[in-house]
Amino acid sequence: MTKTFKALSATALSCGMMASPLLSAETLDAQHSKVAVEPNLVPLMEALIQARKLDIDVQASEDIATSLTKDNLLLGISSRKWQDDEVAKFTHLRGYKPTELFFTADVIAIIANQDNPAKAVTLAELKDVFGCNQQLNVTRWRDSQGTELGAMVPLAIDNQLKGHGTFAKWVACDNAEFSTTNFVIDKPALLSEISAQSDAIGYSVYTDDLNDQNLLNVINNFGESYDVNKETILSGRYPLASVYYMYLDLPPNREHFNQQEEYFISLTLSDEPKPTLNQFGFISLPPEAIQRNKVRLRLTEPMIEGGYK
């Protein structure tokens, strides 16, 4: 993409960090002092910025494409890919396309007791058992043959969904609605309750430490069943996930990058931000996604034909 990227050392690439090129002009810092992110990402971005003591303001935006196109921002982070017309507007004004990279994802995992014979649950069943209704409903387990079993006992962690807007809307009740979900204080308490009750079902923000639990496949509205793993998440197939994309305004012929640009690009090239991401309920990128980002930045040649769509 640029001479700066091509000149990265083997050491910098192996650890996923950018080299530190000289700035072409002091104005780069002045021109890029803001990042636009969706509102639920503001606490995460502020923590990442504070970790490096960078002089950057975080701007909450419901429309990242418009914010990055119209305002002079460093970057924007969106929970959806830009549409063709949004890319076209940016390209018309700038003369080049925005650079799109994987950044993170927020994911909900569905957990059952280890002895539960059910292997999957539908979106409709999840909305019934965890959702809000005007009267209390009973949702029953079904085995692989469709035979009804015991009533689901729904469990969740209190106040865990601050950064997970889509799923939170399913389970947030108003004064005229009811939910049968029993809330516990933290993840150890949730896992303990699920272990103790054969018909328990729980939801939790997904992180790697849940991989030894009985995580159910989720069946989408087309009858397709997907397990929760980073491949199905980042490819958009797992139904209970939102993938976040970083969009950067990087002119193709600019050879130098300021400190802020270097730092945020480096976050997409390694698992360095994993502890901070997990702290706020988001996942780090798997090697395949990091590889795709390097290809997008022309740091390396494609290794996986087709890559993520």
VEXDREN-2710 file (C-alpha; in Angstrom, 1 decimal):
% VEXDREN-2710
k/r/px/py/pz
1/MET/0.0/0.0/0.0
2/THR/2.8/2.4/0.9
3/LYS/6.5/2.4/1.1
4/THR/6.2/2.6/4.9
5/PHE/4.4/-0.7/5.0
6/LYS/6.8/-2.3/2.6
7/ALA/9.7/-1.2/4.6
8/LEU/8.6/-2.9/7.8
9/SER/11.3/-5.2/9.3
10/ALA/10.8/-8.9/9.8
11/THR/10.8/-8.4/13.5
12/ALA/8.0/-5.8/13.4
13/LEU/5.9/-8.0/11.2
14/SER/6.4/-11.1/13.4
15/CYS/5.1/-9.3/16.5
16/GLY/2.4/-7.4/14.6
17/MET/3.8/-3.9/15.4
18/MET/4.4/-1.1/13.0
19/ALA/7.8/0.5/12.5
20/SER/8.2/4.1/13.6
21/PRO/8.7/6.2/10.4
22/LEU/9.4/9.9/10.6
23/LEU/6.4/12.1/10.1
24/SER/6.3/13.9/6.8
25/ALA/4.7/17.0/8.4
26/GLU/3.6/18.1/11.9
27/THR/0.1/18.6/10.5
28/LEU/-0.6/14.9/10.5
29/ASP/-1.1/14.9/14.2
30/ALA/-3.3/18.0/14.1
31/GLN/-5.4/16.6/11.3
32/HIS/-6.0/13.3/13.0
33/SER/-7.0/13.9/16.6
34/LYS/-10.4/12.1/16.7
35/VAL/-11.7/8.6/16.1
36/ALA/-15.4/7.8/15.5
37/VAL/-16.8/4.6/17.0
38/GLU/-20.3/3.3/17.7
39/PRO/-21.5/4.4/21.2
40/ASN/-21.0/0.9/22.9
41/LEU/-17.3/1.0/21.9
42/VAL/-16.5/4.3/23.6
43/PRO/-15.2/2.8/26.9
44/LEU/-13.1/0.3/25.1
45/MET/-11.5/2.9/22.8
46/GLU/-10.8/5.2/25.7
47/ALA/-9.0/2.4/27.5
48/LEU/-6.9/1.6/24.5
49/ILE/-6.0/5.2/24.0
50/GLN/-5.2/5.7/27.7
51/ALA/-2.9/2.7/27.6
52/ARG/-0.6/4.6/25.2
53/LYS/-1.4/8.1/26.6
54/LEU/-2.3/9.3/23.1
55/ASP/-3.9/12.7/22.5
56/ILE/-7.0/11.5/20.7
57/ASP/-10.7/12.3/21.3
58/VAL/-13.3/9.5/21.0
59/GLN/-16.4/10.6/19.1
60/ALA/-19.5/8.5/19.4
61/SER/-21.3/8.0/16.1
62/GLU/-24.3/6.0/14.9
63/ASP/-23.2/6.5/11.3
64/ILE/-19.4/5.7/11.0
65/ALA/-19.4/5.9/7.2
66/THR/-20.8/9.5/7.2
67/SER/-18.6/10.6/10.1
68/LEU/-15.4/9.4/8.5
69/THR/-16.4/10.7/5.0
70/LYS/-17.4/14.2/6.1
71/ASP/-15.2/14.8/9.1
72/ASN/-11.4/14.9/9.2
73/LEU/-11.0/11.8/11.4
74/LEU/-8.2/9.4/12.1
75/LEU/-10.4/6.3/11.7
76/GLY/-13.9/4.9/12.3
77/ILE/-15.0/1.6/13.8
78/SER/-18.3/0.1/12.6
79/SER/-20.3/-3.1/13.5
80/ARG/-21.2/-3.5/9.8
81/LYS/-19.5/-3.4/6.5
82/TRP/-19.9/-0.2/4.6
83/GLN/-22.4/-0.4/1.7
84/ASP/-21.3/0.2/-1.9
85/ASP/-22.8/3.7/-2.0
86/GLU/-21.0/4.7/1.2
87/VAL/-17.7/3.5/-0.2
88/ALA/-18.5/5.4/-3.4
89/LYS/-19.2/8.7/-1.6
90/PHE/-15.9/8.4/0.3
91/THR/-14.0/7.5/-2.9
92/HIS/-15.6/10.5/-4.8
93/LEU/-14.4/12.9/-2.2
94/ARG/-11.0/11.4/-1.5
95/GLY/-10.0/9.9/-4.8
96/TYR/-9.3/6.5/-3.1
97/LYS/-11.2/3.9/-1.1
98/PRO/-11.2/3.6/2.7
99/THR/-9.0/0.8/4.1
100/GLU/-11.1/-1.9/5.8
101/LEU/-9.6/-4.1/8.5
102/PHE/-11.0/-6.6/11.0
103/PHE/-10.9/-5.1/14.5
104/THR/-12.9/-7.3/17.0
105/ALA/-16.3/-8.9/17.6
106/ASP/-18.8/-9.0/20.3
107/VAL/-20.2/-12.5/20.8
108/ILE/-22.8/-14.2/23.0
109/ALA/-22.3/-17.9/23.8
110/ILE/-25.1/-20.2/24.9
111/ILE/-24.1/-22.6/27.7
112/ALA/-25.8/-25.8/28.8
113/ASN/-25.2/-28.4/31.5
114/GLN/-22.5/-30.9/30.4
115/ASP/-25.0/-33.8/30.6
116/ASN/-27.7/-32.1/28.5
117/PRO/-28.5/-34.2/25.4
118/ALA/-29.4/-31.1/23.4
119/LYS/-26.7/-30.0/21.0
120/ALA/-28.3/-26.9/19.5
121/VAL/-30.9/-24.2/20.2
122/THR/-32.9/-22.0/17.7
123/LEU/-33.0/-18.2/17.7
124/ALA/-36.7/-18.5/18.3
125/GLU/-36.2/-20.6/21.4
126/LEU/-33.6/-18.2/22.7
127/LYS/-35.9/-15.3/22.4
128/ASP/-38.7/-17.3/24.1
129/VAL/-36.6/-18.4/27.1
130/PHE/-34.5/-15.2/27.6
131/GLY/-36.8/-12.6/26.1
132/CYS/-39.5/-10.4/27.5
133/ASN/-43.2/-11.3/27.3
134/GLN/-46.5/-10.0/28.7
135/GLN/-47.0/-13.4/30.4
136/LEU/-44.6/-16.0/31.7
137/ASN/-43.8/-18.7/29.2
138/VAL/-42.2/-22.2/29.5
139/THR/-39.7/-23.2/26.9
140/ARG/-38.7/-26.9/26.8
141/TRP/-35.5/-28.6/25.7
142/ARG/-35.6/-30.8/22.6
143/ASP/-33.2/-33.6/21.8
144/SER/-31.8/-34.2/18.3
145/GLN/-35.0/-36.1/17.3
146/GLY/-37.2/-33.2/18.4
147/THR/-38.6/-35.0/21.5
148/GLU/-39.6/-32.5/24.2
149/LEU/-37.6/-32.7/27.4
150/GLY/-37.5/-30.7/30.6
151/ALA/-38.3/-27.0/30.9
152/MET/-35.3/-24.7/30.3
153/VAL/-34.0/-22.8/33.4
154/PRO/-32.5/-19.5/32.1
155/LEU/-29.5/-17.9/33.7
156/ALA/-27.4/-14.9/33.0
157/ILE/-24.8/-12.5/34.5
158/ASP/-26.3/-9.3/35.9
159/ASN/-25.4/-6.2/33.9
160/GLN/-23.0/-8.0/31.5
161/LEU/-24.4/-6.7/28.2
162/LYS/-23.4/-3.0/28.3
163/GLY/-21.4/-3.4/25.1
164/HIS/-23.7/-5.8/23.3
165/GLY/-26.5/-3.8/21.9
166/THR/-28.2/-6.4/19.6
167/PHE/-28.6/-9.2/22.1
168/ALA/-29.4/-6.7/24.9
169/LYS/-32.5/-5.5/23.1
170/TRP/-33.9/-9.1/23.2
171/VAL/-33.6/-9.4/26.9
172/ALA/-34.4/-5.8/28.2
173/CYS/-37.9/-5.7/29.6
174/ASP/-40.2/-2.7/30.2
175/ASN/-42.6/-2.4/33.1
176/ALA/-45.3/-4.4/31.4
177/GLU/-43.2/-7.4/30.5
178/PHE/-41.7/-10.4/32.3
179/SER/-38.6/-12.4/32.0
180/THR/-37.9/-15.8/33.6
181/THR/-34.1/-15.3/33.6
182/ASN/-32.3/-15.7/36.9
183/PHE/-29.4/-13.3/37.2
184/VAL/-26.1/-14.1/39.0
185/ILE/-23.2/-11.9/40.0
186/ASP/-20.4/-13.1/37.8
187/LYS/-19.1/-15.8/35.4
188/PRO/-18.0/-18.3/38.1
189/ALA/-21.4/-18.1/39.7
190/LEU/-23.1/-18.6/36.3
191/LEU/-21.0/-21.7/35.5
192/SER/-21.6/-23.1/39.0
193/GLU/-25.4/-22.7/38.6
194/ILE/-25.4/-24.4/35.1
195/SER/-23.3/-27.2/36.5
196/ALA/-25.7/-27.8/39.3
197/GLN/-28.9/-27.8/37.2
198/SER/-29.4/-30.4/34.4
199/ASP/-32.0/-28.2/32.6
200/ALA/-30.0/-24.9/33.0
201/ILE/-29.3/-22.7/30.0
202/GLY/-27.2/-19.6/30.2
203/TYR/-25.9/-16.8/28.0
204/SER/-22.5/-15.0/28.5
205/VAL/-20.2/-12.8/26.6
206/TYR/-17.9/-15.2/24.8
207/THR/-14.2/-15.4/25.5
208/ASP/-11.7/-18.3/25.1
209/ASP/-12.0/-19.4/28.7
210/LEU/-15.5/-20.8/27.9
211/ASN/-14.2/-23.3/25.3
212/ASP/-14.2/-26.1/27.8
213/GLN/-17.9/-25.6/28.6
214/ASN/-20.9/-27.2/26.8
215/LEU/-21.5/-24.5/24.2
216/LEU/-24.6/-25.1/22.1
217/ASN/-24.8/-24.5/18.4
218/VAL/-27.2/-21.8/17.4
219/ILE/-29.7/-22.4/14.6
220/ASN/-30.5/-19.4/12.5
221/ASN/-33.8/-18.5/10.9
222/PHE/-32.9/-20.5/7.8
223/GLY/-32.4/-23.7/9.8
224/GLU/-28.6/-23.6/9.6
225/SER/-26.6/-24.6/12.7
226/TYR/-23.3/-23.0/13.7
227/ASP/-21.0/-23.5/16.6
228/VAL/-19.3/-20.6/18.2
229/ASN/-15.7/-20.2/17.1
230/LYS/-13.7/-17.4/15.7
231/GLU/-14.0/-18.6/12.1
232/THR/-17.8/-18.7/12.1
233/ILE/-17.9/-15.4/14.1
234/LEU/-15.7/-13.4/11.7
235/SER/-17.2/-14.9/8.6
236/GLY/-20.6/-13.6/9.8
237/ARG/-22.2/-17.1/10.1
238/TYR/-22.6/-17.4/13.8
239/PRO/-26.0/-15.7/14.6
240/LEU/-25.1/-14.2/18.0
241/ALA/-22.2/-12.0/17.0
242/SER/-21.4/-8.6/15.6
243/VAL/-18.1/-8.1/13.8
244/TYR/-16.4/-4.7/14.1
245/TYR/-14.4/-3.3/11.2
246/MET/-11.8/-0.5/11.3
247/TYR/-12.0/2.0/8.5
248/LEU/-9.0/4.2/7.9
249/ASP/-8.4/7.2/5.7
250/LEU/-5.0/6.2/4.3
251/PRO/-4.0/7.9/1.0
252/PRO/-2.3/5.4/-1.2
253/ASN/0.8/7.6/-1.9
254/ARG/1.5/8.9/1.6
255/GLU/4.7/7.4/2.9
256/HIS/4.6/8.4/6.6
257/PHE/2.2/7.7/9.5
258/ASN/1.8/9.5/12.8
259/GLN/2.0/7.8/16.2
260/GLN/-1.8/7.4/16.4
261/GLU/-2.1/5.7/13.0
262/GLU/0.8/3.4/13.8
263/TYR/-0.8/2.3/17.1
264/PHE/-4.3/1.6/15.8
265/ILE/-3.0/-0.3/12.8
266/SER/-0.8/-2.4/15.1
267/LEU/-3.9/-3.4/17.1
268/THR/-5.2/-5.2/14.0
269/LEU/-2.0/-7.1/13.4
270/SER/-1.5/-9.0/16.6
271/ASP/-3.3/-10.2/19.7
272/GLU/-1.6/-7.5/21.9
273/PRO/-5.0/-5.9/22.8
274/LYS/-6.5/-9.2/23.9
275/PRO/-6.6/-8.4/27.7
276/THR/-8.2/-5.1/27.2
277/LEU/-10.7/-6.4/24.6
278/ASN/-11.7/-9.3/26.9
279/GLN/-12.0/-6.9/29.8
280/PHE/-14.8/-5.1/27.9
281/GLY/-16.4/-8.2/26.5
282/PHE/-14.9/-8.4/23.1
283/ILE/-12.6/-11.0/21.4
284/SER/-9.2/-10.7/19.9
285/LEU/-8.5/-11.6/16.3
286/PRO/-7.4/-15.1/15.3
287/PRO/-4.4/-15.6/13.1
288/GLU/-6.5/-15.9/9.9
289/ALA/-8.0/-12.5/10.5
290/ILE/-4.6/-10.9/11.2
291/GLN/-3.4/-12.5/8.0
292/ARG/-6.3/-10.9/6.1
293/ASN/-5.5/-7.5/7.6
294/LYS/-1.8/-7.8/6.6
295/VAL/-3.0/-8.7/3.0
296/ARG/-5.2/-5.6/3.0
297/LEU/-2.3/-3.5/4.1
298/ARG/-0.1/-5.2/1.5
299/LEU/2.3/-6.4/4.2
300/THR/2.2/-10.0/2.8
301/GLU/0.7/-12.1/0.1
302/PRO/-2.6/-14.0/0.5
303/MET/-2.2/-17.4/2.0
304/ILE/-5.9/-18.4/2.2
305/GLU/-7.6/-18.3/-1.2
306/GLY/-10.7/-16.2/-0.9
307/GLY/-10.1/-15.3/2.7
308/TYR/-13.0/-13.9/4.8
309/LYS/-15.8/-12.4/2.9
END
